[in-house]
Amino acid sequence: MYTLPKISIIPNKDINEINKSQKKQGFINKINNLDRLNWCKYPIIDAHVHVVDFNQKIENLEDLLYYMDKSNILKAVIFGLPVKKNWAENERLKPAYYLEDDSPCYYYSFTDTLIAQEYLKLSKEKQDRLYPLICWFNPMDIDAIEHIKYMFKYFPWVFSWIWEIFYRHDDLTLLTYGDSIRINTKATYPILEFATDYDLPILIHNNITSAWISDNPKYLYELEKVLKEFPKAKVVLAHCGASRRVYAPYYHKMVERILNEYPSLYIDYSWIIFEEIITKDIDSQERWLDITEKFSDRIMIWSDVLGNTIHKIGATNSKYNDFLTNLSEKARQNVCINTAMGLYWNSKNKVENWEKRTYCFLEELG
């Protein structure tokens, strides 16, 4: 006699649970696919992350590491902002950015301490992925070097290098209390001497011209004066000296020339330089690809996100994907990782170990 097979009857309750589980998994898969849109195609080191905003509100560094993991970012260089936006009594809303209203900014001495305290909360494994830098001081103060020394003294084994120093910086220059800020002053010299002694790289924001004079690099001579005075100092020119409304004709030729003339100068493709100058059209991108191939060991990419936008770190860095794909493998590896590793990681803890840079005598060069 034929026996009917047993049919397992799944209760309606269980069917509903299965359907919910499948829908949930489908939703998770879609989210993961969306995350990939913000994924850096190539592993990178992001060497420019402000973990505070212009109100000096600091973000949780655990959150930063979470977004780095989601974005294919191996390591990050972190620091605060040297200035804080003043909330004027006549402003109804608290400004979140320096351009949000006309109230000025002032130097905020606690920003480095904020970074150090948050960094020290992390496990050793997580600390090894983040490199805090010193940024608070008035660059027009000859005594600013003392703050840098204090940070190394009171937070040993935390800080690595010095930046971002705000010199000429579009509207921010006019909005900051104090003297008109420029790089070729006596106040800059002690900082560069200290950095040269300990082989510490310094990142500067120094526009090559005024926001309203775009037909010539008005302030380029100030930068070059310092580079000539300190030829051994490893200076990183943020955003290639560009900023909002800061342009000059033949920008790529200017950058190529100063890289040729100053072998200790480094640059980065971050912020508006990438969209508004490098990739503004096909011809421009081709020219900058040639420069990148030639100087890949002195060029870096990074996000330049603020603390209140660290969730955008992947999306910001993913804009480089197509540009990087058009580079040779060697140049791409340099721009994404090797240049930053050689410049920054090799300089860590030299001050605490009193490892001053040594130079050979001329007769030893033969």
VOBA-1610 file (N, C-alpha, C; in pm, whole numbers, padded with zeros to 5 digits, always signed):
BEGIN
Met+00085-00118+00000Met+00000+00000+00000Met+00090+00124+00000Tyr+00052+00222-00084Tyr+00131+00346-00093Tyr+00107+00432+00030Thr+00219+00475+00091Thr+00208+00559+00212Thr+00241+00703+00175Leu+00152+00790+00209Leu+00177+00932+00183Leu+00293+00981+00268Pro+00381+01058+00206Pro+00493+01112+00284Pro+00442+01209+00391Lys+00517+01212+00498Lys+00479+01302+00606Lys+00512+01447+00565Ile+00422+01535+00586Ile+00443+01677+00553Ile+00453+01754+00684Ser+00567+01823+00699Ser+00580+01902+00821Ser+00503+02031+00804Ile+00421+02054+00897Ile+00340+02176+00896Ile+00412+02278+00984Ile+00445+02392+00923Ile+00511+02499+00999Ile+00405+02594+01048Pro+00397+02611+01175Pro+00297+02702+01230Pro+00312+02842+01171Asn+00198+02910+01161Asn+00199+03045+01105Asn+00296+03137+01179Lys+00307+03119+01308Lys+00396+03202+01389Lys+00540+03188+01342Asp+00583+03060+01316Asp+00720+03036+01273Asp+00744+03090+01132Ile+00641+03076+01045Ile+00653+03128+00909Ile+00676+03280+00914Asn+00604+03345+01000Asn+00620+03489+01014Asn+00761+03525+01061Glu+00813+03445+01153Glu+00949+03469+01203Glu+01052+03450+01092Ile+01032+03345+01009Ile+01124+03319+00898Ile+01121+03435+00799Asn+00999+03479+00767Asn+00985+03591+00674Asn+01053+03717+00727Lys+01034+03741+00858Lys+01097+03858+00919Lys+01249+03847+00911Ser+01300+03727+00939Ser+01444+03705+00936Ser+01500+03727+00795Gln+01428+03676+00694Gln+01473+03692+00556Gln+01470+03839+00514Lys+01363+03908+00553Lys+01354+04050+00520Lys+01466+04129+00589Lys+01493+04090+00714Lys+01598+04159+00788Lys+01734+04138+00721Gln+01760+04013+00680Gln+01887+03984+00615Gln+01898+04057+00482Gly+01785+04062+00409Gly+01785+04136+00283Gly+01814+04283+00304Phe+01758+04339+00411Phe+01782+04479+00444Phe+01929+04501+00479Ile+01985+04409+00557Ile+02127+04419+00594Ile+02215+04413+00471Asn+02182+04323+00377Asn+02260+04312+00254Asn+02256+04441+00174Lys+02137+04503+00167Lys+02125+04629+00095Lys+02209+04738+00161Ile+02206+04743+00294Ile+02285+04842+00367Ile+02434+04821+00340Asn+02476+04693+00341Asn+02617+04664+00314Asn+02656+04708+00173Asn+02565+04688+00078Asn+02592+04732-00058Asn+02601+04884-00067Leu+02516+04952+00009Leu+02523+05098+00013Leu+02654+05144+00074Asp+02698+05074+00179Asp+02826+05108+00242Asp+02940+05102+00142Arg+02932+05006+00048Arg+03038+04992-00050Arg+03050+05115-00140Leu+02942+05192-00152Leu+02949+05314-00231Leu+03045+05414-00170Asn+03062+05407-00038Asn+03153+05496+00033Asn+03287+05429+00062Trp+03316+05325-00009Trp+03435+05245+00018Trp+03552+05296-00065Cys+03667+05314-00004Cys+03786+05348-00081Cys+03831+05223-00157Lys+03843+05236-00286Lys+03876+05121-00370Lys+04011+05062-00332Tyr+04104+05148-00288Tyr+04237+05103-00250Tyr+04260+05136-00102Pro+04327+05049-00028Pro+04356+05080+00113Pro+04438+05209+00121Ile+04403+05296+00214Ile+04474+05423+00225Ile+04507+05456+00370Ile+04596+05552+00384Ile+04622+05617+00513Ile+04568+05759+00501Asp+04475+05794+00588Asp+04420+05929+00587Asp+04500+06012+00687Ala+04583+06099+00635Ala+04676+06173+00721Ala+04629+06313+00754His+04497+06335+00751His+04447+06469+00782His+04303+06460+00830Val+04285+06433+00959Val+04150+06421+01015Val+04139+06511+01138His+04056+06615+01126His+04025+06699+01243His+03918+06626+01323Val+03947+06592+01447Val+03848+06520+01526Val+03767+06614+01616Val+03779+06744+01592Val+03692+06843+01657Val+03630+06928+01546Asp+03524+07000+01581Asp+03467+07097+01487Asp+03508+07237+01533Phe+03454+07340+01469Phe+03494+07476+01503Phe+03435+07525+01635Asn+03354+07441+01701Asn+03313+07468+01839Asn+03399+07391+01938Gln+03500+07320+01886Gln+03591+07237+01965Gln+03519+07121+02033Lys+03409+07079+01975Lys+03342+06959+02024Lys+03414+06838+01965Ile+03462+06749+02052Ile+03540+06636+02005Ile+03452+06513+01986Glu+03482+06437+01884Glu+03409+06314+01856Glu+03476+06195+01922Asn+03398+06091+01946Asn+03449+05968+02005Asn+03543+05901+01905Leu+03665+05874+01949Leu+03763+05814+01857Leu+03725+05670+01822Glu+03646+05605+01906Glu+03594+05472+01871Glu+03506+05482+01747Asp+03428+05590+01738Asp+03343+05610+01620Asp+03429+05631+01495Leu+03535+05707+01510Leu+03624+05729+01396Leu+03680+05597+01346Leu+03725+05511+01436Leu+03779+05381+01396Leu+03672+05295+01328Tyr+03549+05306+01375Tyr+03438+05233+01312Tyr+03421+05276+01166Tyr+03420+05406+01142Tyr+03403+05455+01004Tyr+03527+05426+00919Met+03643+05425+00980Met+03764+05387+00906Met+03755+05243+00859Asp+03709+05154+00947Asp+03695+05012+00911Asp+03596+04994+00797Lys+03492+05074+00796Lys+03391+05064+00691Lys+03438+05125+00559Ser+03551+05196+00563Ser+03593+05273+00445Ser+03726+05229+00386Asn+03784+05119+00439Asn+03912+05070+00386Asn+04027+05165+00419Ile+04018+05231+00535Ile+04122+05323+00580Ile+04202+05255+00690Leu+04331+05235+00667Leu+04413+05156+00758Leu+04451+05234+00884Lys+04499+05357+00865Lys+04546+05439+00976Lys+04501+05583+00952Ala+04509+05664+01057Ala+04473+05805+01041Ala+04558+05892+01131Val+04590+06009+01080Val+04657+06112+01158Val+04549+06208+01207Ile+04543+06228+01338Ile+04433+06305+01396Ile+04485+06429+01469Phe+04404+06532+01473Phe+04441+06653+01546Phe+04317+06740+01559Gly+04331+06847+01635Gly+04218+06935+01658Gly+04214+07049+01557Leu+04173+07165+01604Leu+04177+07288+01525Leu+04240+07395+01613Pro+04329+07476+01560Pro+04394+07576+01646Pro+04302+07689+01690Val+04187+07703+01625Val+04097+07814+01659Val+03957+07764+01691Lys+03883+07848+01762Lys+03744+07820+01797Lys+03657+07936+01748Lys+03541+07903+01697Lys+03448+08007+01650Lys+03378+08072+01769Asn+03378+08203+01772Asn+03311+08276+01880Asn+03160+08281+01852Trp+03080+08252+01955Trp+02935+08263+01942Trp+02895+08399+01997Ala+02868+08490+01909Ala+02835+08627+01949Ala+02693+08633+02004Glu+02671+08726+02097Glu+02540+08735+02164Glu+02428+08774+02069Asn+02461+08840+01957Asn+02357+08880+01863Asn+02320+08770+01764Glu+02392+08656+01771Glu+02362+08543+01682Glu+02267+08447+01753Arg+02150+08425+01694Arg+02050+08339+01759Arg+02093+08193+01759Leu+02160+08151+01651Leu+02203+08011+01640Leu+02353+07999+01656Lys+02395+07895+01722Lys+02538+07871+01742Lys+02603+07834+01609Pro+02703+07907+01565Pro+02766+07877+01436Pro+02847+07748+01445Ala+02835+07663+01343Ala+02908+07536+01341Ala+03032+07542+01254Tyr+03047+07651+01178Tyr+03159+07660+01085Tyr+03209+07804+01083Tyr+03333+07825+01048Tyr+03391+07958+01059Tyr+03328+08059+00963Leu+03264+08010+00856Leu+03203+08100+00759Leu+03053+08121+00782Glu+02999+08067+00890Glu+02855+08074+00909Glu+02805+08212+00946Asp+02888+08293+01006Asp+02851+08431+01035Asp+02978+08514+01043Asp+02963+08641+01080Asp+03077+08733+01079Asp+03156+08737+01209Ser+03114+08661+01311Ser+03188+08665+01436Ser+03325+08599+01419Pro+03424+08647+01493Pro+03562+08602+01472Pro+03592+08466+01536Cys+03713+08420+01512Cys+03766+08300+01577Cys+03883+08341+01667Tyr+03910+08259+01767Tyr+04023+08288+01856Tyr+04099+08160+01882Tyr+04228+08173+01916Tyr+04312+08056+01941Tyr+04264+07985+02068Tyr+04250+07854+02057Tyr+04189+07775+02163Tyr+04293+07677+02218Ser+04345+07708+02336Ser+04462+07638+02386Ser+04435+07497+02437Phe+04307+07458+02450Phe+04277+07327+02510Phe+04263+07217+02405Thr+04269+07251+02277Thr+04240+07152+02174Thr+04336+07033+02176Asp+04465+07057+02198Asp+04562+06947+02201Asp+04539+06854+02321Thr+04501+06913+02434Thr+04472+06833+02553Thr+04350+06745+02531Leu+04248+06798+02464Leu+04130+06718+02431Leu+04170+06594+02351Ile+04253+06613+02251Ile+04296+06502+02166Ile+04372+06399+02249Ala+04465+06447+02331Ala+04547+06356+02411Ala+04462+06273+02506Gln+04366+06337+02572Gln+04283+06264+02669Gln+04198+06157+02602Glu+04141+06188+02486Glu+04061+06089+02415Glu+04148+05975+02362Tyr+04264+06008+02317Tyr+04357+05907+02265Tyr+04399+05809+02374Leu+04424+05860+02492Leu+04471+05775+02603Leu+04362+05682+02655Lys+04237+05703+02617Lys+04128+05614+02658Lys+04127+05484+02576Leu+04194+05485+02462Leu+04190+05371+02371Leu+04285+05261+02414Ser+04257+05139+02368Ser+04350+05030+02391Ser+04476+05052+02309Lys+04583+04983+02344Lys+04711+04998+02272Lys+04694+04961+02125Glu+04617+04859+02097Glu+04595+04816+01959Glu+04529+04926+01877Lys+04431+04995+01936Lys+04362+05102+01864Lys+04448+05227+01855Gln+04526+05253+01960Gln+04617+05367+01955Gln+04716+05355+01841Asp+04757+05234+01811Asp+04855+05212+01705Asp+04804+05251+01566Arg+04672+05270+01552Arg+04615+05310+01422Arg+04595+05461+01412Leu+04615+05533+01522Leu+04591+05677+01523Leu+04717+05750+01570Tyr+04744+05863+01505Tyr+04863+05940+01539Tyr+04824+06086+01566Pro+04818+06124+01694Pro+04778+06261+01729Pro+04891+06361+01702Leu+04852+06481+01660Leu+04948+06587+01631Leu+04918+06712+01713Ile+05018+06797+01726Ile+05006+06922+01801Ile+04967+07034+01703Cys+04862+07107+01734Cys+04822+07214+01641Cys+04793+07347+01708Trp+04772+07349+01844Trp+04732+07477+01902Trp+04852+07565+01932Phe+04861+07676+01869Phe+04948+07786+01907Phe+04923+07899+01808Asn+04953+08019+01852Asn+04944+08134+01763Asn+05073+08140+01683Pro+05069+08117+01552Pro+05193+08111+01474Pro+05263+08245+01460Met+05200+08352+01509Met+05265+08484+01507Met+05334+08515+01640Asp+05329+08420+01733Asp+05392+08437+01865Asp+05529+08369+01863Ile+05636+08445+01884Ile+05771+08388+01882Ile+05786+08281+01990Asp+05707+08290+02095Asp+05717+08195+02206Asp+05627+08071+02185Ala+05569+08056+02069Ala+05479+07943+02043Ala+05548+07809+02057Ile+05678+07805+02036Ile+05753+07680+02045Ile+05743+07620+02185Glu+05721+07704+02286Glu+05711+07654+02423Glu+05589+07564+02440His+05479+07599+02374His+05360+07513+02383His+05391+07375+02324Ile+05459+07372+02213Ile+05495+07244+02149Ile+05579+07160+02244Lys+05675+07221+02308Lys+05761+07147+02402Lys+05680+07099+02522Tyr+05587+07180+02571Tyr+05504+07139+02684Tyr+05420+07016+02649Met+05366+07012+02529Met+05284+06898+02490Met+05365+06768+02489Phe+05487+06775+02439Phe+05572+06656+02441Phe+05612+06619+02585Lys+05624+06720+02672Lys+05664+06695+02810Lys+05550+06636+02893Tyr+05430+06693+02882Tyr+05320+06653+02969Tyr+05234+06540+02911Phe+05249+06514+02783Phe+05181+06399+02721Phe+05283+06318+02641Pro+05383+06262+02711Pro+05487+06187+02638Pro+05427+06064+02570Trp+05484+06029+02453Trp+05446+05912+02375Trp+05306+05925+02314Val+05250+06045+02316Val+05119+06066+02255Val+05135+06136+02120Phe+05197+06253+02121Phe+05204+06334+02000Phe+05322+06294+01911Ser+05301+06314+01781Ser+05401+06272+01685Ser+05465+06387+01609Trp+05383+06480+01558Trp+05436+06587+01475Trp+05360+06715+01499Ile+05378+06812+01410Ile+05320+06945+01429Ile+05235+06980+01308Trp+05108+07007+01330Trp+05018+07063+01228Trp+04876+07058+01273Glu+04783+07117+01208Glu+04793+07199+01090Glu+04811+07343+01134Ile+04917+07408+01087Ile+04940+07548+01121Ile+04864+07635+01021Phe+04777+07720+01073Phe+04701+07810+00986Phe+04781+07938+00963Tyr+04829+07956+00843Tyr+04886+08085+00803Tyr+04780+08154+00716Arg+04810+08183+00593Arg+04710+08247+00508Arg+04602+08145+00473His+04476+08180+00507His+04367+08083+00496His+04237+08155+00459Asp+04227+08199+00335Asp+04110+08270+00283Asp+04044+08358+00389Asp+03912+08346+00409Asp+03840+08435+00502Asp+03879+08411+00648Leu+03927+08293+00679Leu+03963+08263+00818Leu+04074+08354+00868Thr+04164+08394+00779Thr+04271+08486+00818Thr+04213+08615+00873Leu+04114+08668+00805Leu+04053+08795+00848Leu+03963+08777+00969Leu+03914+08656+00989Leu+03822+08630+01100Leu+03893+08591+01230Thr+04024+08579+01227Thr+04099+08536+01345Thr+04158+08656+01417Tyr+04137+08660+01549Tyr+04193+08768+01631Tyr+04345+08773+01616Gly+04401+08894+01622Gly+04546+08907+01625Gly+04603+08964+01496Asp+04736+08951+01485Asp+04806+09005+01369Asp+04768+08930+01242Ser+04788+08994+01129Ser+04768+08928+01000Ser+04870+08815+00989Ile+04822+08693+00964Ile+04906+08574+00977Ile+04980+08545+00846Arg+05110+08524+00856Arg+05190+08486+00740Arg+05304+08396+00786Ile+05362+08326+00693Ile+05460+08223+00731Ile+05601+08278+00748Asn+05639+08379+00671Asn+05778+08427+00674Asn+05798+08530+00785Thr+05786+08485+00910Thr+05806+08571+01026Thr+05907+08506+01121Lys+05956+08586+01216Lys+06049+08533+01316Lys+05984+08425+01401Ala+05853+08431+01418Ala+05783+08333+01501Ala+05788+08193+01440Thr+05798+08183+01308Thr+05801+08053+01242Thr+05937+07984+01260Tyr+06042+08061+01274Tyr+06176+08004+01273Tyr+06204+07905+01386Pro+06169+07938+01513Pro+06194+07840+01620Pro+06121+07708+01598Ile+06000+07715+01540Ile+05923+07592+01514Ile+05992+07508+01409Leu+06038+07572+01301Leu+06107+07498+01195Leu+06242+07445+01241Glu+06310+07519+01328Glu+06438+07471+01383Glu+06416+07346+01467Phe+06313+07349+01551Phe+06280+07234+01635Phe+06242+07113+01549Ala+06160+07137+01449Ala+06118+07029+01360Ala+06235+06971+01282Thr+06327+07057+01241Thr+06445+07009+01168Thr+06535+06927+01258Asp+06552+06971+01382Asp+06637+06898+01478Asp+06587+06755+01498Tyr+06455+06738+01508Tyr+06399+06607+01538Tyr+06334+06540+01417Asp+06356+06596+01301Asp+06307+06537+01177Asp+06155+06519+01180Leu+06085+06621+01230Leu+05939+06616+01240Leu+05877+06688+01120Pro+05788+06624+01048Pro+05719+06695+00940Pro+05623+06799+00995Ile+05604+06907+00920Ile+05513+07014+00959Ile+05415+07037+00845Leu+05287+07038+00878Leu+05185+07069+00778Leu+05143+07214+00794Ile+05144+07288+00685Ile+05103+07427+00689Ile+04989+07450+00590His+04897+07537+00629His+04796+07586+00536His+04839+07727+00502Asn+04887+07745+00381Asn+04935+07876+00339Asn+04892+07901+00195Asn+04786+07977+00177Asn+04737+08005+00042Asn+04845+08073-00040Ile+04851+08037-00168Ile+04954+08096-00253Ile+04911+08231-00310Thr+04787+08269-00287Thr+04742+08402-00327Thr+04620+08442-00246Ser+04572+08562-00268Ser+04454+08613-00198Ser+04327+08557-00260Ala+04222+08555-00181Ala+04094+08505-00232Ala+04038+08590-00344Trp+04087+08712-00358Trp+04032+08802-00461Trp+04134+08837-00569Ile+04253+08778-00561Ile+04353+08802-00667Ile+04392+08667-00725Ser+04332+08632-00835Ser+04354+08499-00891Ser+04441+08499-01016Asp+04501+08613-01048Asp+04580+08618-01170Asp+04729+08602-01145Asn+04769+08591-01018Asn+04911+08565-00988Asn+04924+08509-00847Pro+05028+08427-00822Pro+05049+08369-00688Pro+05111+08470-00592Lys+05031+08559-00540Lys+05076+08675-00464Lys+05162+08639-00342Tyr+05126+08529-00272Tyr+05196+08496-00148Tyr+05293+08379-00162Leu+05318+08335-00281Leu+05408+08222-00300Leu+05549+08253-00251Tyr+05591+08378-00266Tyr+05727+08416-00226Tyr+05747+08397-00076Glu+05639+08414+00004Glu+05652+08396+00149Glu+05687+08251+00181Leu+05620+08159+00117Leu+05649+08017+00137Leu+05791+07984+00091Glu+05827+08034-00025Glu+05959+08001-00080Glu+06072+08058+00005Lys+06050+08173+00067Lys+06152+08230+00155Lys+06183+08134+00270Val+06080+08076+00328Val+06098+07982+00439Val+06163+07852+00391Leu+06121+07803+00275Leu+06179+07680+00222Leu+06328+07697+00192Lys+06367+07816+00150Lys+06509+07842+00125Lys+06587+07854+00255Glu+06525+07914+00356Glu+06591+07930+00486Glu+06608+07797+00558Phe+06512+07704+00538Phe+06514+07575+00607Phe+06502+07462+00504Pro+06606+07439+00428Pro+06598+07339+00319Pro+06583+07195+00367Lys+06618+07170+00495Lys+06608+07033+00547Lys+06475+07007+00618Ala+06395+07110+00640Ala+06266+07093+00707Ala+06167+07025+00613Lys+06099+06923+00663Lys+05998+06852+00584Lys+05864+06925+00599Val+05836+07008+00501Val+05715+07091+00504Val+05611+07030+00410Val+05490+07012+00461Val+05379+06963+00380Val+05287+07080+00352Leu+05267+07112+00224Leu+05180+07222+00185Leu+05039+07168+00164Ala+04951+07199+00259Ala+04814+07148+00253Ala+04741+07201+00131His+04669+07111+00065His+04584+07146-00049His+04660+07216-00162Cys+04792+07191-00168Cys+04878+07255-00271Cys+04869+07408-00264Gly+04836+07462-00148Gly+04826+07607-00134Gly+04697+07666-00187Ala+04603+07581-00224Ala+04474+07630-00275Ala+04373+07643-00161Ser+04268+07718-00188Ser+04162+07736-00091Ser+04040+07789-00167Arg+03936+07825-00096Arg+03819+07879-00164Arg+03856+08009-00238Arg+03819+08014-00366Arg+03843+08132-00449Arg+03990+08168-00459Val+04078+08071-00432Val+04222+08095-00442Val+04276+08014-00559Tyr+04301+08081-00667Tyr+04353+08015-00787Tyr+04468+08098-00843Ala+04532+08045-00942Ala+04634+08118-01017Ala+04649+08046-01150Pro+04685+08118-01257Pro+04699+08051-01386Pro+04813+07950-01384Tyr+04798+07845-01462Tyr+04903+07742-01473Tyr+04939+07683-01337Tyr+04837+07651-01261Tyr+04858+07603-01124Tyr+04947+07478-01123His+04923+07388-01215His+05001+07264-01219His+05149+07292-01243Lys+05179+07394-01325Lys+05320+07428-01351Lys+05387+07485-01227Met+05312+07564-01151Met+05366+07619-01027Met+05399+07507-00929Val+05306+07413-00912Val+05328+07302-00819Val+05446+07217-00865Glu+05454+07189-00993Glu+05565+07109-01045Glu+05698+07180-01023Arg+05700+07311-01041Arg+05825+07385-01021Arg+05873+07381-00877Ile+05784+07407-00782Ile+05830+07411-00642Ile+05868+07271-00592Leu+05804+07167-00645Leu+05845+07031-00609Leu+05985+07001-00665Asn+06014+07052-00781Asn+06147+07033-00840Asn+06253+07109-00763Glu+06221+07229-00720Glu+06321+07316-00657Glu+06344+07288-00510Tyr+06244+07231-00441Tyr+06254+07210-00297Tyr+06231+07062-00264Pro+06337+06984-00258Pro+06323+06838-00241Pro+06265+06794-00108Ser+06256+06884-00009Ser+06196+06847+00120Ser+06052+06892+00131Leu+05996+06941+00021Leu+05856+06986+00020Leu+05764+06871-00022Tyr+05653+06857+00050Tyr+05550+06757+00019Tyr+05418+06830-00004Ile+05327+06766-00076Ile+05195+06825-00099Ile+05088+06719-00081Asp+04964+06765-00072Asp+04853+06670-00066Asp+04741+06716-00157Tyr+04663+06618-00201Tyr+04544+06646-00282Tyr+04422+06632-00191Ser+04387+06736-00122Ser+04271+06729-00033Ser+04190+06857-00046Trp+04070+06850+00009Trp+03979+06964+00010Trp+03949+07007-00133Ile+03940+07138-00159Ile+03889+07186-00288Ile+03989+07172-00403Ile+04116+07150-00376Ile+04215+07139-00484Ile+04179+07027-00581Phe+04123+06918-00529Phe+04097+06802-00614Phe+03982+06828-00711Glu+03869+06874-00660Glu+03753+06895-00746Glu+03767+07020-00834Glu+03818+07128-00777Glu+03812+07256-00847Glu+03933+07283-00937Ile+04042+07210-00917Ile+04161+07234-00998Ile+04209+07107-01068Ile+04233+07000-00990Ile+04293+06880-01048Ile+04200+06812-01148Thr+04076+06789-01109Thr+03984+06712-01194Thr+03874+06799-01255Lys+03901+06926-01275Lys+03797+07015-01330Lys+03764+06978-01475Asp+03859+06920-01549Asp+03832+06870-01684Asp+03934+06763-01718Ile+03918+06698-01833Ile+04003+06585-01870Ile+04148+06629-01889Asp+04170+06742-01955Asp+04307+06788-01979Asp+04379+06817-01847Ser+04309+06881-01755Ser+04368+06911-01625Ser+04404+06782-01551Gln+04314+06685-01552Gln+04342+06559-01483Gln+04463+06489-01543Glu+04478+06492-01674Glu+04594+06429-01738Glu+04724+06495-01693Arg+04722+06627-01685Arg+04843+06698-01641Arg+04880+06661-01497Trp+04778+06653-01411Trp+04804+06621-01271Trp+04841+06473-01252Leu+04792+06387-01338Leu+04836+06247-01333Leu+04984+06237-01364Asp+05031+06316-01460Asp+05175+06316-01493Asp+05258+06365-01376Ile+05212+06474-01310Ile+05284+06525-01193Ile+05287+06421-01082Thr+05175+06353-01063Thr+05165+06254-00956Thr+05259+06137-00981Glu+05268+06092-01103Glu+05361+05984-01138Glu+05505+06027-01107Lys+05537+06150-01138Lys+05674+06199-01123Lys+05712+06219-00976Phe+05617+06264-00895Phe+05648+06298-00756Phe+05565+06215-00657Ser+05532+06095-00691Ser+05442+06015-00606Ser+05497+05991-00466Asp+05629+05997-00449Asp+05688+05975-00316Asp+05683+06101-00231Arg+05619+06208-00283Arg+05604+06332-00205Arg+05461+06387-00214Ile+05368+06300-00253Ile+05228+06340-00267Ile+05140+06244-00188Met+05038+06299-00121Met+04945+06218-00042Met+04802+06260-00070Ile+04708+06174-00032Ile+04566+06209-00037Ile+04509+06192+00102Trp+04407+06271+00132Trp+04339+06255+00261Trp+04208+06331+00262Ser+04131+06312+00368Ser+03992+06360+00368Ser+03976+06504+00413Asp+04050+06546+00518Asp+04033+06678+00578Asp+03892+06697+00635Val+03833+06589+00689Val+03701+06602+00750Val+03713+06666+00888Leu+03603+06726+00934Leu+03596+06782+01069Leu+03528+06681+01161Gly+03536+06707+01291Gly+03480+06614+01388Gly+03333+06586+01367Asn+03257+06688+01326Asn+03112+06666+01308Asn+03079+06604+01173Thr+03181+06570+01093Thr+03156+06504+00964Thr+03241+06379+00946Ile+03288+06319+01055Ile+03375+06202+01039Ile+03300+06084+00976His+03167+06086+00983His+03090+05979+00919His+03102+05986+00767Lys+03153+06097+00716Lys+03170+06113+00571Lys+03311+06077+00524Ile+03392+06022+00613Ile+03532+06000+00579Ile+03549+05904+00460Gly+03462+05803+00452Gly+03469+05710+00341Gly+03426+05773+00211Ala+03313+05844+00215Ala+03262+05910+00094Ala+03360+06014+00044Thr+03423+06087+00136Thr+03519+06190+00096Thr+03640+06129+00027Asn+03694+06023+00085Asn+03814+05962+00026Asn+03783+05879-00099Ser+03659+05834-00113Ser+03625+05754-00231Ser+03626+05837-00359Lys+03626+05970-00347Lys+03630+06055-00467Lys+03760+06037-00544Tyr+03863+05983-00478Tyr+03993+05964-00545Tyr+04000+05834-00626Asn+03899+05750-00616Asn+03907+05615-00674Asn+03947+05615-00821Asp+03876+05691-00903Asp+03904+05691-01047Asp+04043+05747-01077Phe+04078+05853-01008Phe+04210+05914-01029Phe+04320+05813-00996Leu+04306+05743-00884Leu+04407+05645-00842Leu+04415+05529-00939Thr+04303+05489-00996Thr+04301+05378-01092Thr+04387+05409-01215Asn+04396+05536-01250Asn+04472+05577-01368Asn+04622+05594-01342Leu+04665+05571-01219Leu+04807+05576-01186Leu+04871+05439-01202Ser+05002+05437-01216Ser+05072+05309-01213Ser+05061+05250-01074Glu+05083+05121-01062Glu+05071+05055-00932Glu+05168+05115-00831Lys+05290+05144-00874Lys+05391+05200-00783Lys+05348+05338-00733Ala+05305+05425-00825Ala+05264+05560-00786Ala+05142+05555-00695Arg+05048+05468-00726Arg+04926+05454-00645Arg+04961+05409-00503Gln+05049+05314-00491Gln+05089+05265-00359Gln+05159+05374-00278Asn+05240+05455-00347Asn+05306+05566-00279Asn+05205+05667-00228Val+05114+05711-00315Val+05018+05814-00280Val+04922+05767-00170Cys+04883+05641-00176Cys+04787+05588-00078Cys+04850+05556+00056Ile+04973+05503+00055Ile+05030+05450+00180Ile+05176+05489+00203Asn+05264+05459+00107Asn+05408+05464+00132Asn+05460+05603+00170Thr+05412+05706+00103Thr+05461+05841+00132Thr+05427+05880+00276Ala+05304+05855+00316Ala+05263+05888+00453Ala+05340+05805+00555Met+05356+05677+00528Met+05429+05591+00621Met+05572+05640+00639Gly+05640+05669+00527Gly+05779+05713+00535Gly+05794+05848+00602Leu+05698+05936+00580Leu+05708+06071+00634Leu+05671+06079+00780Tyr+05560+06015+00818Tyr+05506+06034+00952Tyr+05548+05927+01052Trp+05532+05802+01013Trp+05553+05695+01111Trp+05700+05682+01151Asn+05789+05716+01062Asn+05932+05707+01096Asn+05976+05818+01191Ser+05890+05918+01211Ser+05925+06030+01298Ser+05866+06017+01438Lys+05789+05915+01463Lys+05717+05904+01591Lys+05813+05884+01707Asn+05786+05960+01816Asn+05857+05948+01945Asn+06004+05985+01941Lys+06048+06057+01840Lys+06188+06099+01835Lys+06219+06204+01942Val+06121+06288+01973Val+06144+06392+02073Val+06162+06329+02211Glu+06072+06236+02247Glu+06081+06171+02378Glu+06211+06092+02395Asn+06263+06040+02286Asn+06387+05963+02291Asn+06511+06049+02266Trp+06491+06179+02253Trp+06601+06274+02227Trp+06683+06234+02105Glu+06613+06186+02003Glu+06681+06142+01880Glu+06690+06258+01782Lys+06789+06342+01802Lys+06806+06454+01711Lys+06861+06405+01577Arg+06823+06474+01473Arg+06867+06438+01339Arg+07016+06464+01326Thr+07088+06374+01266Thr+07232+06389+01247Thr+07262+06402+01098Tyr+07365+06479+01069Tyr+07404+06502+00931Tyr+07552+06468+00916Cys+07586+06414+00801Cys+07724+06378+00778Cys+07804+06503+00737Phe+07936+06498+00753Phe+08023+06606+00708Phe+08039+06598+00556Leu+08073+06712+00496Leu+08087+06718+00352Leu+08192+06620+00300Glu+08299+06605+00378Glu+08407+06515+00332Glu+08364+06368+00333Glu+08253+06338+00406Glu+08204+06200+00410Glu+08117+06164+00290Leu+08078+06266+00214Leu+07988+06241+00101Leu+08059+06177-00017Gly+08190+06188-00023Gly+08263+06131-00136Gly+08266+05982-00132
//
